[in-house]
Amino acid sequence: MGMRRLMDLQYDEEIVDRVRQLTPRFAERAAEVDGDPRFPVENFRELSDAGLNAVCIPKEWNGAGANSLTYNLILLELGRVCPSTAMSWNMHSTCASLFFKLADEAQKERILPEITEGGKYFSSVTAERGMSFQHLVTLKTTFTPVEGGFRLNGEKISATVGKHADFYFTSGFLAGKKTAAEAIMTAVIPKESEGATVKEVWDTMGMRGTASDNIIFEDTFVPRENVLGGEDFIAALGKIDITMFHLGFSAAYLGLAEGIYSHLVDYVKNTRYDPNPEPLSHDGQYQSAVGALSSELRAARNLLYEACSVKDSGDGMANQNTVKAVMQSKYISCEICAKVAQHAMRLVGGRSILRRYPFERFYREGIVGVVMPPSNSRCIEVAGKIECGLKGMILQYG
Ligand SMILES: Cc1cc2nc3c(=O)[nH]c(=O)nc-3n(C[C@H](O)[C@H](O)[C@H](O)COP(=O)(O)OP(=O)(O)OC[C@H]3O[C@@H](n4cnc5c(N)ncnc54)[C@H](O)[C@@H]3O)c2cc1C
């Protein structure tokens, strides 16, 4: 038995450094993005200008060609300073990558340059009132066949990037069909399409700057050439790995957790209570808390790295190893994020709820990750199924 490699971790340092040049400015804007709230348009523009609008698209198609680890290291950096930017950018980037995987050559040649060179953005437009990503996927939005394409009707919710997007990456059922397995379709809808409007309703406790508004389609014409995945979308979807969304949430929330933790450590090193001449960092209670949180953060980071490695060493499809690794990573990152946010509040004490400190914002942002789909309860159910030798699926189509 010779030596074997345990993990093959490679990332593009130059790309991650490009992001690190931008994040100090994103940090300065974060309170305003949350407080207004407003979509971080400047951050998106700066990411585009830095050549990161199509970060995971292969270089031969003019993308940056980032692998999973590079991509998630970027999200860690963004999550540390501005979770709304991290989340929105994950939704856009994942839609761009899904588009790349599902589109035929003609669709790629027609639409991809608008993203790679034109700096345009996707919004992920799937969720609807009354549907859940934890149970059987059901949609009320319909594609009705007409000459040359379809008419789209329905109201979508939580469409991150919202009115700032140029393309809606949208799913619905073929009219008359009842189950996702026989009916689901996905298409790219240019935002200026007739009958497509944005209803600005996003008013939340965390992720306030994501502009995840409702998108309404009223008899919107969708040309056949904008439908993705051919006749059998489920079959096309079954051949690709959709876990980029979910691992991205893991990285964004772990980044946020690390950001909160850094502020907490600075705070305990620089805060003193009378009559003690030493700062809080000299107190055993604070030392233990920092020791415990840093250990958990380190474990979560390693789990994220391992999930990136499992994902990239797979066959490009979401096999069960990838699904399990991603679900476990998303679960742990979001649990630790909620924990760091809550502990920071308790450790800082009463002043943590004052708006002049960042901890109340961190608390609101930090506890939201556990409900981000797949919610943490779904993550452990799927991981548990796989551990028990059953098939674990992130989305259930019937
Ligand atoms: C910050 C943020 C950004 C988002 N961005 C987007 C986006 O860009 N695009 C997008 O498409 N979506 C997005 N979403 C997802 C969307 O908002 C909802 O999370 C999604 O529609 C699922 O709804 P839910 O979270 O309310 O319910 P779920 O968490 O799915 O369900 C709530 C509870 O009801 C139970 N339940 C649900 N259905 C059943 C059933 N049939 N039987 C028994 N129990 C059931 C569940 O088990 C769970 O306990 C975003 C969400 C967040 C938080």
PDBQT file of the ligand as one rigid body, heavy atoms in Angstrom, charges set to zero:
ROOT
HETATM    1  C1  LIG A 401     -33.139  34.966   1.553  1.00  0.00    +0.000 C 
HETATM    2  C2  LIG A 401     -33.916  34.079   0.644  1.00  0.00    +0.000 A 
HETATM    3  C3  LIG A 401     -33.740  34.190  -0.733  1.00  0.00    +0.000 A 
HETATM    4  C4  LIG A 401     -34.461  33.364  -1.589  1.00  0.00    +0.000 A 
HETATM    5  N1  LIG A 401     -34.266  33.500  -2.925  1.00  0.00    +0.000 NA
HETATM    6  C5  LIG A 401     -34.945  32.718  -3.781  1.00  0.00    +0.000 A 
HETATM    7  C6  LIG A 401     -34.762  32.852  -5.193  1.00  0.00    +0.000 A 
HETATM    8  O1  LIG A 401     -33.959  33.657  -5.670  1.00  0.00    +0.000 OA
HETATM    9  N2  LIG A 401     -35.502  32.081  -6.007  1.00  0.00    +0.000 N 
HETATM   10  C7  LIG A 401     -36.384  31.161  -5.528  1.00  0.00    +0.000 A 
HETATM   11  O2  LIG A 401     -37.003  30.468  -6.329  1.00  0.00    +0.000 OA
HETATM   12  N3  LIG A 401     -36.573  30.991  -4.203  1.00  0.00    +0.000 NA
HETATM   13  C8  LIG A 401     -35.873  31.744  -3.315  1.00  0.00    +0.000 A 
HETATM   14  N4  LIG A 401     -36.051  31.577  -1.967  1.00  0.00    +0.000 N 
HETATM   15  C9  LIG A 401     -36.942  30.466  -1.501  1.00  0.00    +0.000 C 
HETATM   16  C10 LIG A 401     -38.357  30.841  -1.173  1.00  0.00    +0.000 C 
HETATM   17  O3  LIG A 401     -38.478  32.090  -0.585  1.00  0.00    +0.000 OA
HETATM   18  C11 LIG A 401     -38.990  29.875  -0.174  1.00  0.00    +0.000 C 
HETATM   19  O4  LIG A 401     -38.020  29.520   0.748  1.00  0.00    +0.000 OA
HETATM   20  C12 LIG A 401     -39.576  28.693  -0.829  1.00  0.00    +0.000 C 
HETATM   21  O5  LIG A 401     -40.654  29.100  -1.627  1.00  0.00    +0.000 OA
HETATM   22  C13 LIG A 401     -40.129  27.665   0.173  1.00  0.00    +0.000 C 
HETATM   23  O6  LIG A 401     -41.087  28.233   0.997  1.00  0.00    +0.000 OA
HETATM   24  P1  LIG A 401     -40.901  28.278   2.575  1.00  0.00    +0.000 P 
HETATM   25  O7  LIG A 401     -39.449  28.518   2.863  1.00  0.00    +0.000 OA
HETATM   26  O8  LIG A 401     -41.891  29.235   3.095  1.00  0.00    +0.000 OA
HETATM   27  O9  LIG A 401     -41.376  26.889   3.042  1.00  0.00    +0.000 OA
HETATM   28  P2  LIG A 401     -40.624  25.519   3.416  1.00  0.00    +0.000 P 
HETATM   29  O10 LIG A 401     -39.464  25.749   4.311  1.00  0.00    +0.000 OA
HETATM   30  O11 LIG A 401     -40.371  24.765   2.174  1.00  0.00    +0.000 OA
HETATM   31  O12 LIG A 401     -41.797  24.884   4.258  1.00  0.00    +0.000 OA
HETATM   32  C14 LIG A 401     -42.168  25.408   5.528  1.00  0.00    +0.000 C 
HETATM   33  C15 LIG A 401     -42.613  24.280   6.441  1.00  0.00    +0.000 C 
HETATM   34  O13 LIG A 401     -43.800  23.674   5.921  1.00  0.00    +0.000 OA
HETATM   35  C16 LIG A 401     -43.625  22.273   5.752  1.00  0.00    +0.000 C 
HETATM   36  N5  LIG A 401     -44.326  21.855   4.527  1.00  0.00    +0.000 N 
HETATM   37  C17 LIG A 401     -44.246  22.456   3.322  1.00  0.00    +0.000 A 
HETATM   38  N6  LIG A 401     -44.994  21.764   2.421  1.00  0.00    +0.000 NA
HETATM   39  C18 LIG A 401     -45.524  20.716   3.076  1.00  0.00    +0.000 A 
HETATM   40  C19 LIG A 401     -46.386  19.651   2.703  1.00  0.00    +0.000 A 
HETATM   41  N7  LIG A 401     -46.843  19.524   1.448  1.00  0.00    +0.000 N 
HETATM   42  N8  LIG A 401     -46.732  18.758   3.644  1.00  0.00    +0.000 NA
HETATM   43  C20 LIG A 401     -46.288  18.873   4.926  1.00  0.00    +0.000 A 
HETATM   44  N9  LIG A 401     -45.479  19.866   5.340  1.00  0.00    +0.000 NA
HETATM   45  C21 LIG A 401     -45.100  20.783   4.441  1.00  0.00    +0.000 A 
HETATM   46  C22 LIG A 401     -42.125  22.096   5.602  1.00  0.00    +0.000 C 
HETATM   47  O14 LIG A 401     -41.685  20.792   5.979  1.00  0.00    +0.000 OA
HETATM   48  C23 LIG A 401     -41.564  23.167   6.532  1.00  0.00    +0.000 C 
HETATM   49  O15 LIG A 401     -41.486  22.701   7.847  1.00  0.00    +0.000 OA
HETATM   50  C24 LIG A 401     -35.357  32.393  -1.072  1.00  0.00    +0.000 A 
HETATM   51  C25 LIG A 401     -35.529  32.271   0.299  1.00  0.00    +0.000 A 
HETATM   52  C26 LIG A 401     -34.816  33.084   1.159  1.00  0.00    +0.000 A 
HETATM   53  C27 LIG A 401     -35.006  32.902   2.640  1.00  0.00    +0.000 C 
ENDROOT
TORSDOF 0
